[in-house]
Amino acid sequence: MFLFLITFFSIYGGMHFYAFYRLRGTFSLGLPATIILISCLVIMTLAPLLVRLSENAGMDRCAIFIAWPGYIWMGFIFIFASTLLMFDTIRGACRLANYLIYSSTPAFLTSSITCGFALLVAVTASGYACYGARQISSEQVVIISSKLPPGSPKIRIVQISDLHIGMLFREERLEGVLKVVRDAKPDIIVSTGDLVDGRLNAEDVISRRDNMAAMLASVPAPGGKYAVTGNHESYAGLEQALAFTTAAGFTVLRNQSVQLPSGIMISGVDDQTLLGGSVKAQNAEKGLLETVPKGAFHLLLKHRPEVPITSDGHFDLQLSGHVHDGQIFPFNLLVKLKYPIPCGTTATGAGSRIHVSRGTGTWGPPMRLFAPPEVTVIDIVPGRSD
């Protein structure tokens, strides 16, 4: 955690320093305005830490008061710094061209104009991203499998992932998600991790927590509801996260498999944060998959979109999340460096398939830019899967 904090605040603080340097140069700020700007940027840099400290101290209202402006600012400063970096890269390339071939830099690429335009882009994009985070889309996936008996009905699985129920994800947003889930009329509902985010045991939020668990539990799923842990279940406190998930009607599969009357087998693995790292997680996953009998359609629930060689080919479909498709463009470009399997459905090298959800909620900023939230509807249909 200490290493994470050092890395996070180095990057996040760097964004703020970059923004300060450009803003001060563009608007020629005097000393009083400079002091005010520095103070605001320092407070906003520390806002995520202040939220967690307040939350851990049971000061839920204080945490919420800081979280809304702090996390929206986080999305804004990322967009602003990214747009500035793009313009400054173009300006740098033009200067290099000027030196090499004696060309001239376009007049609209001055420092002041590009900074002003980046501000306009960031404000507009942030507003759109706040709106986009609430626009749930339903993604349809059809899997044809010979492992279902011919003539048997299709099996409809609805996947939610990365809801991050907590301070900023409340009943009204959850109801919007559950409407999409109900309309799909699922046989089975699965949650692929990060159902909760943050501690849910402060006095101010106990009734809200119980209400949201009841809302989730009220959605019918004749074939059952199954969930796996994500990294945020660990951050939120594993015991209370598991208690909430169980109260919401889910059976939590912790390196376990279950055979359903419909004929499919569902396996679920814990996130590596709970298993002591990626190597131990891979070994646990390998051991679990080796125990699953052949012949049945095998569904694997796993939070992170990774398919180790030792697992590939030992399941028919893996459902994952975690990456949010970057959540705010262009962060998706950085996410792909760590998790190269794209969002959507992909065939693996050994003939399995994996569907990576863009996520249903949001982490941090309640914003999504070019990465709309997703409820996935998967139909397993009998037939030849050539």
C-alpha positions in Angstrom: 0.0 0.0 0.0 2.9 2.4 0.8 4.4 1.7 -2.6 1.0 2.3 -4.2 0.6 5.6 -2.4 4.0 6.8 -3.4 3.4 5.9 -7.1 -0.1 7.3 -7.1 0.8 10.7 -5.6 3.9 11.0 -7.7 1.8 10.6 -10.9 -1.2 12.5 -9.6 0.9 15.3 -8.1 2.9 15.5 -11.3 -0.4 16.2 -13.2 -1.2 19.0 -10.9 2.3 20.5 -11.2 2.1 20.3 -15.0 -1.3 22.0 -14.9 0.0 24.7 -12.6 3.0 25.4 -14.8 0.9 25.8 -17.9 -1.9 27.8 -16.2 0.4 30.2 -14.6 2.3 30.9 -17.8 -1.0 31.3 -19.8 -2.8 33.7 -17.5 0.2 35.6 -16.0 -1.0 35.2 -12.5 0.1 37.6 -9.8 1.3 36.5 -6.3 -2.1 36.3 -4.6 -3.7 34.3 -7.4 -0.7 32.0 -7.6 -1.0 31.3 -3.9 -4.7 30.6 -4.2 -4.1 28.3 -7.2 -1.3 26.4 -5.4 -3.5 25.9 -2.3 -6.4 24.6 -4.4 -4.2 22.2 -6.3 -2.6 20.8 -3.1 -6.0 20.3 -1.5 -7.3 18.5 -4.6 -4.1 16.4 -4.8 -4.7 15.2 -1.3 -8.5 14.8 -1.6 -8.4 11.0 -2.3 -6.3 10.4 0.8 -8.6 12.7 2.9 -11.6 10.7 1.7 -10.1 7.4 2.8 -8.9 8.8 6.2 -12.4 10.2 6.9 -14.0 7.0 5.8 -11.8 4.9 8.0 -12.5 7.2 11.0 -16.3 6.6 10.5 -16.8 10.2 9.3 -18.9 9.2 6.4 -20.6 12.6 5.8 -17.2 14.3 5.7 -15.9 11.7 3.3 -18.8 12.2 0.9 -18.4 16.0 1.2 -14.8 15.7 0.0 -15.4 12.8 -2.4 -17.8 14.5 -4.8 -15.6 17.5 -5.8 -12.4 15.6 -5.2 -13.2 12.7 -7.6 -14.8 14.8 -10.2 -11.7 17.0 -10.1 -9.6 13.8 -10.5 -11.4 13.1 -13.8 -11.1 16.7 -14.9 -7.4 17.1 -14.2 -6.7 13.8 -16.0 -8.5 15.0 -19.2 -6.9 18.5 -18.9 -3.4 17.2 -18.5 -3.8 14.6 -21.3 -5.1 17.3 -23.7 -2.3 19.6 -22.7 0.3 16.8 -23.3 -1.2 16.1 -26.7 -0.9 19.8 -27.7 2.6 20.2 -26.2 3.7 17.1 -28.1 2.5 18.6 -31.3 4.1 21.9 -30.5 7.4 20.1 -29.8 7.2 18.3 -33.1 6.6 21.6 -34.9 9.6 23.2 -33.2 11.7 20.2 -34.3 10.4 20.6 -37.8 11.2 24.3 -37.7 14.8 23.5 -36.8 15.2 20.7 -39.4 13.4 22.1 -42.4 12.9 25.7 -41.5 9.1 25.5 -41.4 6.9 27.7 -39.3 4.6 26.8 -36.4 0.9 27.5 -37.0 -0.3 30.5 -35.1 -3.0 28.7 -33.2 -0.4 26.4 -31.5 0.8 29.1 -29.1 1.1 28.2 -25.4 -1.8 30.4 -24.4 -4.3 29.2 -27.1 -3.6 25.5 -26.6 -3.9 25.9 -22.8 -7.2 27.7 -23.2 -8.5 25.1 -25.6 -7.4 22.3 -23.3 -9.4 23.9 -20.5 -12.5 24.1 -22.8 -12.1 20.5 -23.8 -11.6 19.3 -20.2 -14.7 21.1 -18.9 -16.9 19.9 -21.8 -15.6 16.3 -21.7 -16.0 16.2 -17.9 -19.6 17.2 -18.1 -20.2 14.6 -20.8 -18.4 12.0 -18.8 -20.5 12.6 -15.7 -23.6 12.1 -17.9 -22.1 9.0 -19.6 -21.5 7.2 -16.4 -25.2 6.9 -15.8 -26.1 5.7 -19.3 -26.1 1.9 -18.9 -25.8 -0.1 -22.1 -26.7 -3.8 -22.6 -24.1 -5.8 -24.4 -25.3 -9.0 -26.1 -23.1 -12.1 -26.4 -24.2 -15.4 -28.0 -22.2 -18.6 -27.3 -23.1 -21.7 -29.4 -22.1 -24.9 -27.6 -22.4 -28.5 -28.4 -22.1 -29.2 -24.7 -25.7 -28.4 -24.1 -28.2 -31.2 -25.0 -29.8 -30.6 -28.5 -33.2 -29.0 -28.2 -32.6 -27.7 -24.7 -33.5 -24.1 -24.0 -30.9 -21.4 -24.1 -29.4 -20.4 -20.8 -29.3 -16.6 -20.3 -26.6 -15.3 -18.0 -26.4 -11.6 -17.0 -23.0 -10.3 -15.9 -22.5 -7.2 -13.7 -19.0 -6.2 -12.8 -17.2 -3.4 -10.9 -20.3 -1.7 -9.5 -18.2 -0.2 -6.7 -21.1 0.3 -4.4 -20.1 2.9 -1.8 -20.2 6.6 -1.1 -20.8 7.8 -4.7 -22.8 4.8 -6.1 -26.2 5.0 -4.4 -29.7 3.6 -4.7 -30.7 5.7 -7.7 -27.8 4.5 -9.8 -28.2 0.9 -8.6 -31.9 1.0 -9.6 -30.9 2.1 -13.2 -28.6 -1.0 -13.4 -31.2 -3.4 -12.0 -33.8 -2.2 -14.5 -31.5 -3.3 -17.3 -30.9 -6.6 -15.5 -34.6 -7.3 -14.9 -35.5 -6.4 -18.5 -33.1 -9.1 -19.7 -35.0 -11.8 -17.7 -31.8 -13.7 -16.7 -31.7 -17.4 -15.7 -28.4 -16.7 -13.9 -26.8 -13.5 -12.6 -23.1 -13.3 -11.9 -20.9 -10.6 -10.4 -17.3 -10.6 -11.4 -15.8 -8.7 -8.6 -15.6 -5.2 -7.0 -19.2 -5.2 -6.1 -18.4 -2.9 -3.2 -15.9 -0.1 -2.7 -15.0 1.4 0.6 -16.1 0.5 4.1 -19.8 0.1 4.5 -20.0 -0.2 8.3 -20.2 3.5 9.3 -23.5 4.3 11.2 -24.5 6.8 8.5 -24.5 4.1 5.7 -25.7 0.9 7.4 -29.3 1.5 6.4 -28.3 2.5 2.9 -26.1 -0.6 2.6 -28.9 -2.9 3.8 -31.3 -1.3 1.4 -29.0 -1.8 -1.6 -28.4 -5.4 -0.7 -32.1 -5.9 -0.6 -32.5 -4.3 -4.0 -30.0 -6.7 -5.5 -31.5 -9.7 -3.7 -35.0 -8.8 -5.1 -34.0 -9.4 -8.7 -35.2 -12.9 -9.8 -32.7 -15.4 -11.2 -34.2 -19.0 -11.2 -30.8 -20.5 -11.9 -29.1 -18.7 -9.0 -26.7 -15.8 -8.4 -22.9 -16.2 -8.2 -20.1 -13.9 -7.4 -16.3 -13.7 -7.1 -14.1 -11.4 -5.2 -12.2 -8.5 -6.7 -9.4 -6.4 -5.4 -11.7 -3.9 -3.9 -13.4 -6.5 -1.7 -10.0 -6.7 0.0 -9.7 -2.9 0.3 -13.2 -2.5 1.6 -12.7 -5.2 4.3 -13.2 -8.8 3.2 -15.6 -9.9 5.9 -18.1 -7.0 5.4 -17.7 -7.3 1.6 -18.6 -11.0 1.8 -21.5 -10.3 4.2 -22.9 -7.6 1.8 -22.5 -9.9 -1.2 -24.3 -12.8 0.6 -27.1 -10.5 1.7 -27.5 -9.4 -1.9 -28.4 -13.0 -2.8 -25.1 -14.1 -4.3 -23.3 -17.4 -3.6 -19.6 -16.4 -3.4 -17.4 -18.9 -5.2 -14.0 -18.8 -3.5 -11.9 -21.2 -5.6 -15.0 -23.4 -5.9 -17.1 -25.0 -8.6 -20.8 -25.7 -8.7 -22.8 -27.9 -11.1 -26.1 -26.4 -12.1 -29.3 -28.4 -13.0 -29.2 -26.6 -16.4 -26.1 -28.6 -17.2 -23.4 -25.9 -16.9 -20.6 -25.9 -14.5 -19.6 -22.5 -12.8 -16.2 -22.0 -11.2 -15.1 -18.9 -9.4 -11.6 -17.9 -8.2 -10.5 -15.3 -5.7 -8.7 -12.2 -6.8 -4.9 -12.4 -6.5 -4.9 -9.7 -3.7 -6.5 -12.3 -1.5 -4.2 -15.2 -2.5 -0.8 -13.6 -2.0 0.1 -12.6 -5.5 -0.3 -13.7 -9.1 1.8 -16.9 -8.9 -0.2 -18.3 -6.0 -3.4 -17.2 -7.8 -2.4 -19.0 -10.9 -1.6 -22.2 -9.0 -4.9 -22.1 -7.2 -6.7 -21.6 -10.4 -4.9 -24.4 -12.1 -5.7 -26.8 -9.3 -9.4 -25.8 -9.3 -9.8 -26.2 -13.1 -8.1 -29.6 -13.0 -10.9 -30.9 -10.7 -13.7 -29.9 -13.1 -15.1 -32.9 -15.0 -15.0 -32.7 -18.8 -18.2 -32.7 -20.9 -20.2 -29.9 -19.2 -20.2 -26.3 -20.4 -17.7 -24.7 -18.1 -18.1 -21.0 -17.1 -15.2 -19.4 -15.2 -15.7 -16.3 -13.1 -12.5 -14.3 -12.6 -12.1 -10.6 -11.8 -8.9 -9.8 -13.8 -8.9 -10.4 -17.5 -5.9 -12.8 -17.6 -5.7 -16.3 -19.1 -2.6 -18.2 -17.9 -1.3 -20.9 -20.2 -2.1 -23.4 -17.5 -5.8 -22.4 -17.6 -6.4 -21.9 -21.3 -8.5 -24.6 -22.8 -9.8 -25.8 -19.4 -13.0 -23.6 -19.6 -15.4 -22.7 -22.3 -16.1 -19.1 -21.3 -14.4 -16.8 -18.8 -16.2 -13.6 -17.6 -14.0 -10.9 -16.2 -13.9 -7.1 -15.5 -11.5 -5.0 -13.6 -10.2 -2.8 -16.4 -13.3 -0.5 -16.9 -12.0 -0.1 -20.5 -9.9 2.7 -19.0 -13.1 4.5 -17.8 -11.9 7.9 -19.0 -10.2 8.2 -22.4 -7.2 8.1 -23.0 -6.5 6.0 -19.9 -7.6 2.9 -21.8 -4.3 3.2 -23.8 -2.4 2.8 -20.5 -4.6 0.0 -19.3 -3.9 -2.1 -22.4 -0.2 -2.1 -21.6 -1.0 -4.2 -18.4 -4.1 -6.0 -19.7 -3.8 -6.6 -23.4 -7.0 -8.6 -23.8 -9.5 -6.1 -25.1 -13.0 -5.5 -23.7 -15.6 -7.5 -25.5 -15.4 -11.2 -26.4 -12.1 -12.8 -27.6 -11.1 -16.3 -28.5 -8.1 -17.7 -26.7 -5.2 -19.6 -28.2 -6.5 -23.0 -26.9 -10.1 -22.5 -28.0 -11.7 -21.0 -24.9 -13.4 -17.6 -24.9 -13.2 -14.7 -22.6 -15.6 -11.7 -22.3 -14.2 -8.7 -20.6 -16.8 -6.2 -19.3 -16.3 -2.5 -19.4 -17.7 -2.5 -15.9 -21.1 -1.4 -14.6 -20.2 1.3 -12.2 -17.2 3.6 -11.7 -14.1 3.8 -9.5 -13.0 7.1 -8.2 -14.4 9.8 -10.6 -18.2 9.1 -11.2 -17.3 9.7 -14.9 -17.0 7.6 -18.0 -15.6 9.0 -21.3 -15.9 6.8 -24.4 -16.2 3.7 -22.1 -19.9 3.4 -21.3 -21.0 1.2 -18.4 -22.1 -2.2 -19.3 -24.5 -4.9 -18.3 -23.7 -8.0 -20.3 -26.3 -10.5 -21.5 -24.8 -13.9 -22.5 -27.0 -16.5 -24.2 -25.6 -20.1 -24.1 -27.3 -21.8 -27.0 -27.2 -25.5 -27.9 -25.7 -26.3 -31.3 -22.5 -27.0 -33.1 -19.8 -24.5 -32.2 -17.6 -24.8 -35.3 
